[in-house]
Amino acid sequence: ILRRSIEGLRVVILQFTLFIWLAADDVVHLAFGREFANSAPSLRVLAFDFLPMYISIIASTMLIMSGRTWAVTATSLVAIPVRAVLIGPLALLCGRWLGAGGIAVGAALTEVIGISLTAIVSLYLCGREAVDRRSLLAIAKSVAVAIVVVLLDRWLRPIGPLRLMVDMIAYAILALAIRVVTIHDIKALTGIVRSPRG
């Protein structure tokens, strides 16, 4: 169940993360205006929060179902002081390095690091059944495809927000071509979403 759930996340969340990363400038401009342009970098960083967050939720649910409730509690509590220790130095360093908007980037990095540690520890506690060779290979392929799409996006910048549609089509074609995502994965995810609850 855990692997199947993570497979579903891989089909959806990685593309969502990439889209937010690429569209951050346009989203901020559309929602708040150019005077808030400096908030776009922190939005890009927070895009990486979704995958570890949902992995943490799934892994924690599996731990609870296996009767390891206190492991979930301990993992969640440990993440609190980690965030408290990191947020000051990261906000200061990013503020000095990036200037306006840098402090928000530091705060966003703190959140991503905190939830990522929670996800890693939770998966470790779930054991080997959490991740297999197929999952790791798919992640590596996804990163490679994402890098290609980011480079394409930079080249397409002159055409404005329309490039985002081209980016997502390119991602879909490349992902299917090198089997990051298969038709079977999409059907399986659809089955999970449509399956009756309770």
C-alpha positions, 0 to 999 in steps of 0.5 A, a space after each residue: 500500500 505504501 509503495 503504491 501510494 508513493 507511486 501515485 504521488 510521483 505521478 502527480 506531485 512532481 509535476 505540480 512542484 515543477 509547475 510552481 517552480 516555473 510559474 512562480 514569477 507569473 503567479 506572484 505578478 498575477 495575484 499580487 502585482 510586480 511590487 511583490 516580485 521579491 516573494 517569487 523565490 520563496 514560492 519556488 523553494 516552498 514548491 519542494 514542500 509538497 512531496 515530502 509533506 505528503 510522503 510524511 502523511 502516508 508514512 505516518 499513517 502506515 506507522 499508526 496502522 502498524 501500532 507505532 503511534 509513538 514513533 510518529 509523535 517522536 518524529 514530529 516533535 524532533 522536527 520542531 527544534 530543528 526548525 527553531 535552530 535553522 530558521 535564524 541562521 538561514 534567514 540571516 544568510 539568505 537575507 544577506 546573499 539574496 537581498 530583498 526577499 532573501 529572509 523569506 527564502 531562508 524561512 521557506 528553506 527551513 520548512 522544506 528541510 524540516 518536513 524532508 527530515 520528517 519524511 526521511 525518518 518516517 520512511 526509514 521507520 517504515 522499513 524497506 517496503 517503503 522504497 524500492 529500486 523502481 521508485 529510486 530509478 523513477 525519481 532519478 529520471 524525474 529529476 533529469 526530465 525536470 532539468 531539461 524542462 527548466 532549460 527549455 523554460 529559460 529558452 522560452 521566456 520571451 513568449 511569456 506565460 504561454 511557455 508554461 503550457 509548452 513546458 508541461 506538454 514537454 514534461 509529459 512527452 519526455 516522462 512517457 518516453 523514458 517511462 518516468 510515468 507509464 499509462 499503467 501508473 496513470 490508470 492505477 492512480 485513477 483507480 485509487 482516486 475513484 475507489 470507494 472510501 470506508 
